[in-house]
Amino acid sequence: MDSLFQLVQAVPDWEVKLTQALNDPARIHATENRFVPLKRAVVEIMEGAAGLPAFERAIRDLKKPLR
């Protein structure tokens, strides 16, 4: 919450920038595709998987070229 409060104060047109970011195809692609390995690692860990192997897999997957 503190970070959000700081952002709102520091960036006068934050609403416009947020709307632009949410509609930016490159950002959407990165979120949906590029960060999937990290999301998968967090889900695996929350389901009881060992943290280090899950993150090592995520890091390997992040190093693969984008599709």
Secondary structure as GFF3:
##gff-version 3
##sequence-region A 1 67
A	DSSP	alpha_helix	2	10	.	.	.	ID=ss1
A	DSSP	alpha_helix	14	22	.	.	.	ID=ss2
A	DSSP	alpha_helix	25	29	.	.	.	ID=ss3
A	DSSP	pi_helix	30	34	.	.	.	ID=ss4
A	DSSP	alpha_helix	36	46	.	.	.	ID=ss5
A	DSSP	alpha_helix	51	62	.	.	.	ID=ss6
###
